Amino acid sequence: MPSTGDLVVDTASKGEPVGYVTEVDGIEVTLRPFGGGKPWRTTSYRPAELRDKLRAKLAEVNRRRFLPGRTG
């Protein structure tokens, strides 16, 4: 069972998004996206491995790089 603040992978969602656990309610957890955004709930998850963390960090860097209005 994960604890608040743990980084986990939602295995039920397409693309297996990575999120921080913000709430645990029995077997269901609420996750906050790695780079911020709208939280979601899932019952199917696993602990994030190093490759998951790196993939999430790279996705966040790319997202910020291509934000509208950003130059350079």
N, C-alpha and C positions, 0 to 999 in steps of 0.2 A: 504494500500500500504506500503510495507516495505521500510526501509531506508538503505543506505549503512552501512554495519557492523552488521545488524540484522542477527540473526541465524534463518533460516527457514528450513522446510522439503519439499523436492520435492515429491509431491504426485503422480506425473506421472511416476516416475521411480521405478523399482522393488526394494523392500527393503526400500523405502522411505529414501534416503540418506539425511543427514543433511549438510547444507553448509552456509557459510557467504555470504551475499549479497555484491557483488562488484560493480554492475551496475544495474540500473533500467532504462528500455527503454519501456515506456508505460506499458503494462501488463506483458511484458517479463522481467525476471531478470537473471543476470549472477551470479552463485554461485561458491564459492571456497570451496572445501572439508574441513571439520573440521580439519583434520590432515595435510592438505596440499595436493597438487596434481593438476591435470588438471581441470580448471574451465569448467562449462557447463551452458547451458541456459535452462530455463523452463518457462512455463506460468501457471503451476499448482503447487501451493505451499500453505503452511500455516505456521503461526508462530510456532517455536519450543517450545514445552512444556518441563517441567523439565525432564520427562522421556526420551524425545528425546535427550536432552543435555547429560544426564547420559549415554544413550546407545552409543552416538557418542564418549564420552570420554573413555568409556570402550573399544570400538572397536579400538581407537587410541592406548591405552595402550597395548592391545593385539598385534596390528600390530607392534609396536616398540619392544615388547618383543621377537617376533619371526623373527626379521630382520636377513637376512643371515650374518654370521660373528660375530654375537653377542654371547658372552658367559655369563653363569651365570644366 
